[in-house]
């Protein structure tokens, strides 16, 4: 009986020593660290943290891409705004009366500038709403 008791104590003591033993660098290299009960129980949490890290890295890359595109669009917008202002000033210059008259003379379109002011035409309406000649 004492021999069985001694064997049981010996086995229990060996198991306790195995559980109590701290991890070493060699445990990481040979993979025995990953088979321990504490690591196996924490595996869902470790996988969740890994997923969050990957999600965070992906979000960072996406936000940097959006910032680069925004800066490129702002630069293009400034260029287009400057071009629009330039075209508007050219159009305003060309549409002046004196410039239009010069353009007509250069192209010899046969048009002349009116010297008489415009006249307002009024039409009298009869009782039934029709115009009278």
ChimeraX commands (.cxc) that place a marker at each C-alpha (Angstrom):
marker #1 position 0.00,0.00,0.00 radius 0.5
marker #1 position 2.78,2.38,0.82 radius 0.5
marker #1 position 4.39,1.60,-2.52 radius 0.5
marker #1 position 1.22,2.62,-4.42 radius 0.5
marker #1 position 0.97,5.73,-2.35 radius 0.5
marker #1 position 4.55,6.61,-3.12 radius 0.5
marker #1 position 3.95,6.09,-6.86 radius 0.5
marker #1 position 0.84,8.24,-6.79 radius 0.5
marker #1 position 2.70,10.98,-4.98 radius 0.5
marker #1 position 5.53,10.70,-7.43 radius 0.5
marker #1 position 3.17,11.01,-10.43 radius 0.5
marker #1 position 1.27,13.92,-8.88 radius 0.5
marker #1 position 4.50,15.66,-8.06 radius 0.5
marker #1 position 5.72,15.21,-11.64 radius 0.5
marker #1 position 2.47,16.65,-13.05 radius 0.5
marker #1 position 2.62,19.56,-10.64 radius 0.5
marker #1 position 6.22,20.28,-11.63 radius 0.5
marker #1 position 5.26,20.21,-15.29 radius 0.5
marker #1 position 2.39,22.68,-14.74 radius 0.5
marker #1 position 4.42,24.95,-12.48 radius 0.5
marker #1 position 7.46,25.05,-14.75 radius 0.5
marker #1 position 7.93,28.46,-16.35 radius 0.5
marker #1 position 8.24,28.80,-20.10 radius 0.5
marker #1 position 11.64,29.13,-21.61 radius 0.5
marker #1 position 12.85,30.24,-24.99 radius 0.5
marker #1 position 13.19,26.62,-26.03 radius 0.5
marker #1 position 9.47,26.04,-25.36 radius 0.5
marker #1 position 8.65,28.72,-27.91 radius 0.5
marker #1 position 10.91,27.15,-30.54 radius 0.5
marker #1 position 9.77,23.56,-30.11 radius 0.5
marker #1 position 6.06,24.49,-29.96 radius 0.5
marker #1 position 5.33,23.03,-26.53 radius 0.5
marker #1 position 4.25,26.49,-25.35 radius 0.5
marker #1 position 1.27,26.37,-27.70 radius 0.5
marker #1 position 0.05,23.03,-26.33 radius 0.5
marker #1 position -0.28,24.18,-22.72 radius 0.5
marker #1 position -3.78,24.35,-21.24 radius 0.5
marker #1 position -3.61,28.07,-20.48 radius 0.5
marker #1 position -2.67,28.94,-24.07 radius 0.5
marker #1 position -5.32,26.61,-25.51 radius 0.5
marker #1 position -7.99,28.17,-23.32 radius 0.5
marker #1 position -6.95,31.65,-24.44 radius 0.5
marker #1 position -6.85,30.73,-28.15 radius 0.5
marker #1 position -10.22,32.35,-29.07 radius 0.5
marker #1 position -9.10,35.60,-27.44 radius 0.5
marker #1 position -5.73,35.45,-29.22 radius 0.5
marker #1 position -7.49,34.89,-32.56 radius 0.5
marker #1 position -9.85,37.80,-31.85 radius 0.5
marker #1 position -6.93,40.12,-31.04 radius 0.5
marker #1 position -5.16,38.97,-34.22 radius 0.5
marker #1 position -8.31,39.74,-36.25 radius 0.5
marker #1 position -8.52,43.21,-34.70 radius 0.5
marker #1 position -4.86,43.90,-35.50 radius 0.5
marker #1 position -5.35,42.88,-39.14 radius 0.5
marker #1 position -8.50,45.02,-39.33 radius 0.5
marker #1 position -6.64,47.99,-37.84 radius 0.5
marker #1 position -3.77,47.67,-40.34 radius 0.5
marker #1 position -6.21,47.41,-43.25 radius 0.5
marker #1 position -8.12,50.45,-42.04 radius 0.5
marker #1 position -4.89,52.42,-41.83 radius 0.5
marker #1 position -3.92,51.57,-45.42 radius 0.5
marker #1 position -7.41,52.44,-46.64 radius 0.5
marker #1 position -7.43,55.81,-44.86 radius 0.5
marker #1 position -3.99,56.70,-46.28 radius 0.5
marker #1 position -5.24,55.84,-49.77 radius 0.5
marker #1 position -8.29,58.07,-49.29 radius 0.5
marker #1 position -6.11,60.94,-48.04 radius 0.5
marker #1 position -3.81,60.64,-51.09 radius 0.5
marker #1 position -6.82,60.68,-53.44 radius 0.5
marker #1 position -8.29,63.69,-51.63 radius 0.5
marker #1 position -5.05,65.64,-51.94 radius 0.5
marker #1 position -4.82,64.78,-55.65 radius 0.5
marker #1 position -8.41,65.92,-56.22 radius 0.5
marker #1 position -7.78,69.17,-54.34 radius 0.5
marker #1 position -4.77,69.89,-56.56 radius 0.5
marker #1 position -6.83,69.16,-59.67 radius 0.5
marker #1 position -9.64,71.37,-58.36 radius 0.5
marker #1 position -7.23,74.30,-57.88 radius 0.5
marker #1 position -5.93,73.88,-61.42 radius 0.5
marker #1 position -9.44,73.71,-62.88 radius 0.5
marker #1 position -10.56,76.74,-60.86 radius 0.5
marker #1 position -7.62,78.78,-62.19 radius 0.5
marker #1 position -8.40,77.63,-65.72 radius 0.5
marker #1 position -12.09,78.57,-65.32 radius 0.5
marker #1 position -11.18,82.06,-64.08 radius 0.5
marker #1 position -8.81,82.52,-67.03 radius 0.5
marker #1 position -11.43,81.42,-69.56 radius 0.5
marker #1 position -14.10,83.62,-67.93 radius 0.5
marker #1 position -11.85,86.69,-68.15 radius 0.5
marker #1 position -11.07,85.93,-71.82 radius 0.5
marker #1 position -14.78,85.54,-72.56 radius 0.5
marker #1 position -15.58,88.80,-70.78 radius 0.5
marker #1 position -12.89,90.60,-72.80 radius 0.5
marker #1 position -14.11,89.17,-76.13 radius 0.5
marker #1 position -17.78,89.97,-75.43 radius 0.5
marker #1 position -17.20,93.72,-75.02 radius 0.5
marker #1 position -18.96,95.82,-77.64 radius 0.5
marker #1 position -15.76,97.26,-79.04 radius 0.5
marker #1 position -14.14,93.81,-79.36 radius 0.5
marker #1 position -17.25,92.40,-81.06 radius 0.5
marker #1 position -17.21,95.30,-83.56 radius 0.5
marker #1 position -13.51,94.69,-84.30 radius 0.5
marker #1 position -14.14,90.97,-84.79 radius 0.5
marker #1 position -17.01,91.64,-87.21 radius 0.5
marker #1 position -14.85,94.06,-89.23 radius 0.5
marker #1 position -11.94,91.58,-89.37 radius 0.5
marker #1 position -14.13,88.77,-90.60 radius 0.5
marker #1 position -16.06,91.07,-92.99 radius 0.5
marker #1 position -19.46,89.67,-92.09 radius 0.5
marker #1 position -21.33,92.63,-93.55 radius 0.5
marker #1 position -22.97,93.60,-90.27 radius 0.5
marker #1 position -23.17,97.19,-89.04 radius 0.5
marker #1 position -23.69,98.68,-85.63 radius 0.5
marker #1 position -27.17,100.16,-85.08 radius 0.5
marker #1 position -27.19,103.93,-84.67 radius 0.5
marker #1 position -30.90,104.30,-83.79 radius 0.5
marker #1 position -32.02,103.24,-80.35 radius 0.5
marker #1 position -34.43,100.31,-80.16 radius 0.5
marker #1 position -38.15,101.07,-80.28 radius 0.5
marker #1 position -40.73,99.45,-78.06 radius 0.5
marker #1 position -43.62,97.92,-79.98 radius 0.5
marker #1 position -47.01,98.01,-78.27 radius 0.5
marker #1 position -50.06,96.08,-79.41 radius 0.5
marker #1 position -53.59,97.10,-78.44 radius 0.5
marker #1 position -55.95,94.33,-77.54 radius 0.5
marker #1 position -59.65,94.31,-78.36 radius 0.5
marker #1 position -62.60,93.19,-76.23 radius 0.5
marker #1 position -62.26,89.51,-77.05 radius 0.5
marker #1 position -58.50,89.48,-76.23 radius 0.5
marker #1 position -57.30,89.50,-79.85 radius 0.5
marker #1 position -54.87,92.11,-81.08 radius 0.5
marker #1 position -56.12,94.92,-83.31 radius 0.5
marker #1 position -54.12,95.89,-86.37 radius 0.5
marker link #1:1,2 radius 0.2
marker link #1:2,3 radius 0.2
marker link #1:3,4 radius 0.2
marker link #1:4,5 radius 0.2
marker link #1:5,6 radius 0.2
marker link #1:6,7 radius 0.2
marker link #1:7,8 radius 0.2
marker link #1:8,9 radius 0.2
marker link #1:9,10 radius 0.2
marker link #1:10,11 radius 0.2
marker link #1:11,12 radius 0.2
marker link #1:12,13 radius 0.2
marker link #1:13,14 radius 0.2
marker link #1:14,15 radius 0.2
marker link #1:15,16 radius 0.2
marker link #1:16,17 radius 0.2
marker link #1:17,18 radius 0.2
marker link #1:18,19 radius 0.2
marker link #1:19,20 radius 0.2
marker link #1:20,21 radius 0.2
marker link #1:21,22 radius 0.2
marker link #1:22,23 radius 0.2
marker link #1:23,24 radius 0.2
marker link #1:24,25 radius 0.2
marker link #1:25,26 radius 0.2
marker link #1:26,27 radius 0.2
marker link #1:27,28 radius 0.2
marker link #1:28,29 radius 0.2
marker link #1:29,30 radius 0.2
marker link #1:30,31 radius 0.2
marker link #1:31,32 radius 0.2
marker link #1:32,33 radius 0.2
marker link #1:33,34 radius 0.2
marker link #1:34,35 radius 0.2
marker link #1:35,36 radius 0.2
marker link #1:36,37 radius 0.2
marker link #1:37,38 radius 0.2
marker link #1:38,39 radius 0.2
marker link #1:39,40 radius 0.2
marker link #1:40,41 radius 0.2
marker link #1:41,42 radius 0.2
marker link #1:42,43 radius 0.2
marker link #1:43,44 radius 0.2
marker link #1:44,45 radius 0.2
marker link #1:45,46 radius 0.2
marker link #1:46,47 radius 0.2
marker link #1:47,48 radius 0.2
marker link #1:48,49 radius 0.2
marker link #1:49,50 radius 0.2
marker link #1:50,51 radius 0.2
marker link #1:51,52 radius 0.2
marker link #1:52,53 radius 0.2
marker link #1:53,54 radius 0.2
marker link #1:54,55 radius 0.2
marker link #1:55,56 radius 0.2
marker link #1:56,57 radius 0.2
marker link #1:57,58 radius 0.2
marker link #1:58,59 radius 0.2
marker link #1:59,60 radius 0.2
marker link #1:60,61 radius 0.2
marker link #1:61,62 radius 0.2
marker link #1:62,63 radius 0.2
marker link #1:63,64 radius 0.2
marker link #1:64,65 radius 0.2
marker link #1:65,66 radius 0.2
marker link #1:66,67 radius 0.2
marker link #1:67,68 radius 0.2
marker link #1:68,69 radius 0.2
marker link #1:69,70 radius 0.2
marker link #1:70,71 radius 0.2
marker link #1:71,72 radius 0.2
marker link #1:72,73 radius 0.2
marker link #1:73,74 radius 0.2
marker link #1:74,75 radius 0.2
marker link #1:75,76 radius 0.2
marker link #1:76,77 radius 0.2
marker link #1:77,78 radius 0.2
marker link #1:78,79 radius 0.2
marker link #1:79,80 radius 0.2
marker link #1:80,81 radius 0.2
marker link #1:81,82 radius 0.2
marker link #1:82,83 radius 0.2
marker link #1:83,84 radius 0.2
marker link #1:84,85 radius 0.2
marker link #1:85,86 radius 0.2
marker link #1:86,87 radius 0.2
marker link #1:87,88 radius 0.2
marker link #1:88,89 radius 0.2
marker link #1:89,90 radius 0.2
marker link #1:90,91 radius 0.2
marker link #1:91,92 radius 0.2
marker link #1:92,93 radius 0.2
marker link #1:93,94 radius 0.2
marker link #1:94,95 radius 0.2
marker link #1:95,96 radius 0.2
marker link #1:96,97 radius 0.2
marker link #1:97,98 radius 0.2
marker link #1:98,99 radius 0.2
marker link #1:99,100 radius 0.2
marker link #1:100,101 radius 0.2
marker link #1:101,102 radius 0.2
marker link #1:102,103 radius 0.2
marker link #1:103,104 radius 0.2
marker link #1:104,105 radius 0.2
marker link #1:105,106 radius 0.2
marker link #1:106,107 radius 0.2
marker link #1:107,108 radius 0.2
marker link #1:108,109 radius 0.2
marker link #1:109,110 radius 0.2
marker link #1:110,111 radius 0.2
marker link #1:111,112 radius 0.2
marker link #1:112,113 radius 0.2
marker link #1:113,114 radius 0.2
marker link #1:114,115 radius 0.2
marker link #1:115,116 radius 0.2
marker link #1:116,117 radius 0.2
marker link #1:117,118 radius 0.2
marker link #1:118,119 radius 0.2
marker link #1:119,120 radius 0.2
marker link #1:120,121 radius 0.2
marker link #1:121,122 radius 0.2
marker link #1:122,123 radius 0.2
marker link #1:123,124 radius 0.2
marker link #1:124,125 radius 0.2
marker link #1:125,126 radius 0.2
marker link #1:126,127 radius 0.2
marker link #1:127,128 radius 0.2
marker link #1:128,129 radius 0.2
marker link #1:129,130 radius 0.2
marker link #1:130,131 radius 0.2
marker link #1:131,132 radius 0.2
marker link #1:132,133 radius 0.2
view
